[in-house]
């Protein structure tokens, strides 16, 4: 054992865990719920860790703190170690080992859940934790070790992430049979009651295309979730523009008409992870391979 590490003061599990919580929550007050005694305790513990490692882990930023690059690195090591301990405890108790997957609500609902039986059959000792996150948050949380795997539509920013291409996500108009059988996109968008996003890139592109085509969109329901729009389609009340993934759970009688490329460009779907995850968690490589095989489109 490294005597210099053992003999140095101000290192303890509680200090490390509390520091990781500060990094995860984004500040001392957030990690303690604003409790004054908790703020004082963790502030002292961070100073003690900085004394132990002889390096700055945080720095002042306005009324709060910012985490230094070394602080981020330490938090990742703590998260990895915690997961390793959880895995060991689960293995000893023969309990399921937990792995987390983050993605948008639509990806989790239309890609992961329909294939969860096949994934679970291939990995029967794994317990799954699903998290709804944006692509930016997925990249950050996978990098920090807060999430094991991410499913990203579009490429996440961190260059440290490893990734595997799963397929292209395209967009179509989904039309219930109760709204007729027109095959032309312009006619469907003009004549059928539509459930469309309140805003966003897709809505802007659709509005621009309709203006150029001199088509008046028959918007009857504005939503902030693709799942809400899909529910309206399934009930037969509206047509909706949805990711092609939605076809996985649509009832019989719902047809889809691809949108013109000028309206919605296809976007790439990636599985992302870190090499650190594969090194520190025994089953991570198998989990990655099964996710790639089962989630590929």
C-alpha positions in Angstrom: 0.0 0.0 0.0 1.3 3.5 -0.8 2.4 4.8 2.6 2.4 8.4 1.5 -1.3 8.2 0.7 -2.2 6.4 3.9 -0.1 8.8 6.1 -1.4 12.0 4.6 -4.3 13.6 6.5 -7.7 14.9 5.4 -8.8 12.0 3.2 -11.9 10.1 4.0 -14.8 8.4 2.3 -17.3 10.9 3.6 -15.2 13.8 2.3 -15.0 12.2 -1.1 -18.7 11.3 -1.4 -19.8 14.8 -0.3 -17.4 16.4 -2.9 -18.9 14.2 -5.6 -22.4 15.3 -4.6 -21.3 18.9 -4.9 -20.0 18.3 -8.4 -23.2 16.5 -9.4 -25.5 19.1 -8.0 -23.5 22.0 -9.2 -22.8 23.7 -5.9 -22.5 23.3 -2.1 -25.9 24.9 -1.4 -27.6 22.6 -3.9 -25.9 19.5 -2.4 -27.0 20.4 1.1 -30.4 21.8 0.4 -29.1 25.1 1.7 -28.7 23.8 5.3 -26.2 26.2 6.9 -24.5 23.5 9.0 -24.2 21.3 5.9 -22.8 24.1 3.9 -20.1 24.8 6.6 -19.3 21.1 6.9 -18.8 20.4 3.2 -16.9 23.7 2.7 -14.5 22.6 5.3 -14.3 19.1 3.8 -13.4 20.5 0.4 -10.7 22.6 1.9 -9.3 19.5 3.6 -9.3 17.5 0.4 -7.5 20.4 -1.3 -5.0 20.2 1.5 -4.6 16.5 1.1 -4.1 16.6 -2.7 -2.2 19.9 -2.6 -4.3 21.2 -5.5 -7.3 23.5 -6.1 -10.5 21.5 -6.6 -12.9 24.5 -6.7 -12.6 28.2 -7.2 -14.9 31.1 -6.5 -17.3 32.1 -9.2 -19.7 35.0 -8.4 -21.6 33.9 -5.3 -20.9 30.2 -5.9 -18.1 28.0 -6.9 -16.7 26.5 -10.1 -15.1 23.0 -10.3 -11.6 22.9 -11.6 -10.4 20.3 -14.1 -8.8 18.4 -11.2 -12.0 18.5 -9.3 -13.9 17.0 -12.3 -11.3 14.3 -12.5 -11.6 13.5 -8.8 -15.4 13.4 -9.0 -15.2 10.9 -11.9 -12.9 8.6 -9.9 -15.2 8.7 -6.9 -18.2 7.9 -9.1 -16.3 5.0 -10.7 -15.3 3.6 -7.3 -18.8 3.9 -5.9 -20.1 1.9 -8.9 -17.4 -0.7 -8.4 -18.4 -1.1 -4.8 -22.1 -1.4 -5.8 -21.2 -4.1 -8.4 -19.2 -6.1 -5.8 -22.0 -5.8 -3.2 -24.5 -7.0 -5.8 -22.3 -9.9 -6.9 -21.7 -11.1 -3.4 -25.5 -10.9 -2.7 -26.3 -12.4 -6.1 -28.4 -9.3 -6.7 -28.9 -7.6 -10.1 -26.1 -5.1 -11.1 -27.5 -1.7 -12.1 -26.6 0.0 -15.4 -28.0 3.3 -16.5 -29.0 4.5 -19.9 -29.9 8.1 -20.8 -31.8 9.3 -23.8 -34.7 11.5 -24.9 -38.2 10.4 -23.9 -38.9 9.4 -27.5 -35.8 7.2 -27.9 -36.4 5.5 -24.5 -40.1 5.0 -25.3 -39.8 3.9 -29.0 -36.4 2.2 -29.1 -35.4 0.9 -25.7 -38.6 -0.2 -24.2 -39.8 -2.3 -27.2 -36.4 -4.0 -27.2 -36.0 -4.3 -23.5 -37.1 -8.0 -23.4 -34.4 -9.0 -25.9 -31.8 -6.9 -24.0 -32.8 -8.4 -20.7 -32.8 -11.9 -22.1 -29.2 -11.4 -23.2 -28.2 -9.8 -19.9 -30.4 -11.4 -17.2 -28.3 -10.2 -14.2 -28.6 -6.5 -15.1 -31.1 -4.1 -13.6 -31.8 -1.1 -15.8 -32.1 2.5 -14.9 -33.5 4.8 -17.6 -33.0 8.6 -17.5 -34.6 11.3 -19.7 -31.9 13.8 -20.7 -31.1 16.2 -23.5 -28.1 15.3 -25.8 -26.0 17.9 -24.1 -26.7 16.6 -20.7 -26.1 13.0 -21.8 -22.6 13.9 -23.0 -21.8 15.7 -19.7 -23.2 13.0 -17.4 -21.7 10.1 -19.3 -18.3 11.9 -19.2 -18.6 12.5 -15.5 -19.6 8.9 -14.8 -23.1 9.8 -13.5 -24.7 7.8 -16.4 -23.2 4.6 -17.9 -24.5 4.8 -21.5 -26.2 7.4 -23.6 -28.4 7.3 -26.6 -27.9 10.5 -28.5 -29.7 11.9 -31.6 -27.0 14.0 -33.0 -23.3 14.0 -31.8 -22.7 15.0 -28.2 -19.9 17.5 -27.6 -17.4 15.8 -25.3 -14.6 14.4 -27.5 -13.6 11.9 -24.8 -16.7 9.9 -25.4 -16.6 6.6 -27.4 -19.5 6.0 -29.7 -21.1 3.5 -32.0 -23.5 4.4 -34.8 -27.0 2.8 -34.4 -28.8 4.1 -37.4 -30.5 7.2 -38.9 -33.6 8.8 -37.4 -35.9 10.2 -40.0 -39.3 12.0 -39.7 -42.7 11.2 -41.2 -46.3 12.3 -41.0 -48.3 9.6 -39.1 -51.9 9.5 -40.1 -54.7 7.4 -38.5 -57.0 5.7 -40.9 -60.0 7.7 -39.5 -58.5 10.8 -41.2 -58.6 9.4 -44.7 -56.1 7.9 -47.2 -54.5 10.9 -49.0 -50.9 10.0 -49.9 -49.5 13.5 -50.7 -47.8 15.2 -47.8 -49.0 18.6 -48.7 -52.6 17.4 -48.8 -52.4 15.6 -45.5 -50.8 18.7 -43.8 -53.5 20.9 -45.3 -56.6 18.8 -44.7 -55.9 16.7 -41.6 -56.0 18.1 -38.0 -52.3 18.2 -37.0 -50.6 17.8 -33.7 -47.3 19.7 -34.0 -44.5 20.9 -31.7 -45.0 24.4 -30.2 -41.6 25.4 -31.4 -38.1 24.1 -32.2 -36.1 23.3 -35.3 -38.5 20.8 -36.8 -41.5 23.2 -36.4 -39.5 26.0 -37.9 -38.5 23.9 -40.9 -42.1 22.7 -41.4 -43.5 26.2 -41.3 -40.8 27.5 -43.8 -41.5 24.6 -46.2 -45.3 25.1 -46.0 -44.9 28.8 -46.7 -42.8 28.1 -49.8 -45.3 25.4 -50.9 -48.2 27.8 -50.2 -49.8 25.2 -47.9 -51.7 26.3 -44.9 -50.9 23.9 -42.0 -54.1 22.7 -40.3 -52.6 22.9 -36.7 -55.2 21.9 -34.2 -53.0 20.8 -31.3 -49.6 22.2 -30.2 -47.5 20.0 -27.9 -44.1 20.0 -26.3 -43.7 16.2 -26.4 -43.6 13.8 -29.3 -45.3 11.2 -27.0 -48.3 13.5 -26.6 -48.6 13.8 -30.4 -48.2 10.1 -30.8 -51.0 9.5 -28.3 -53.3 11.8 -30.3 -52.5 9.8 -33.5 -53.2 6.5 -31.7 -56.6 7.8 -30.6 -57.4 8.7 -34.2 -58.0 12.4 -33.6 -54.9 14.0 -35.2 -52.1 13.4 -37.7 -48.6 14.3 -36.4 -45.0 14.7 -37.6 -42.9 12.2 -35.6 -39.6 10.5 -35.6 -39.6 7.3 -37.6 -39.0 5.4 -34.3 -42.7 6.0 -33.4 -43.7 3.3 -35.9 -42.6 0.7 -33.3 -45.7 1.3 -31.1 -48.3 2.6 -33.5 -51.6 0.6 -33.7 -52.8 -1.0 -36.9 -54.3 1.4 -39.4 -51.8 4.2 -38.8 -49.7 4.9 -41.9 -46.6 7.0 -42.2 -45.6 9.3 -45.1 -41.9 10.4 -45.2 -41.4 14.1 -45.0 -39.4 15.8 -47.8 -35.7 16.1 -47.1 -36.0 19.8 -47.2 -38.3 19.7 -44.1 -36.5 17.3 -41.8 -32.9 16.1 -42.4 -32.1 12.6 -41.1 -30.2 12.6 -37.9 -27.7 10.0 -36.6 -28.4 8.0 -33.5 -25.3 7.1 -31.4 -24.6 4.9 -28.4 -22.0 6.7 -26.2 -19.8 5.6 -23.3 -16.3 6.1 -21.9 -13.3 3.8 -21.9 -13.1 4.4 -18.2 -16.5 2.7 -17.8 -15.2 -0.4 -19.7 -12.1 -0.5 -17.5 -13.8 -0.1 -14.1 -17.0 -2.2 -14.5 -16.7 -5.9 -15.2 -19.8 -6.4 -17.3 -19.7 -3.0 -19.2 -18.2 -4.4 -22.4 -20.9 -7.1 -22.6 -23.6 -4.5 -21.9 -22.2 -2.2 -24.6 -22.2 -5.0 -27.2 -25.7 -6.2 -26.4 -27.0 -2.6 -26.6 -25.4 -2.1 -29.9 -26.8 -5.3 -31.3 -30.4 -4.9 -29.9 -30.7 -1.1 -30.4 -29.3 -0.9 -33.9 -32.0 0.3 -36.3 
